[in-house]
Amino acid sequence: MLKKWFRKKEETLLAPLTGKIVEIEQVPDPAFSQKLMGDGVAIDPADGIVVSPVNGEVIQFFHTKHAIGIRSETGLELLIHIGLDTVMMNGEGFVGHVKVGDKVKAGDSLLTFDLALIKEKAASTITPIVITNMDAVQSLEKKSLESVQAGTDSFMVVVAK
């Protein structure tokens, strides 16, 4: 009980990838563009490096390594989904650097991927970053940025309930 009472409520998310910002509504996949998975933004990556956007814990890491879930210290649950239709690649071109249960700090390496291979084999390289437990969110501010640097630039500020 006390832990929740003392928990910080505002969370600044750092970019998990370097690249161009894409509004979630512009992602060419209805599960993301219609916010069925949650709200957030997407990044069209410039390289194949994914870092943690927050301090937290890895709560999900798909066996195909195309998506990873993190729970932040404020309780936000984030999904980073590398590219679109990348599940069909069955892990080819992806290298995980963490496992479920690992504690991570903002900027820690989560996974790397072969960007050229995703361009060749997947529907898109666009990578949605969404909050999957929007019921825990009081407010969400997406910063107006054209591009971001992984682990350096903040792209979203969220206030938890």
ABEGO torsion letter per residue (X at the ends): XAAAAABBABBBBBBABBEBBBBAAABBBAAAAAGAAEBEBBBBBABABBBBABBEBBABBBAAGABBBBBBAAGBBBBBBBEBGAAAAGGBGBBBABBBGBBBBBGBBABBBBAAAAAAABABABBBBBBABAAABABBBBBBBABBBBGABBABBBBBX
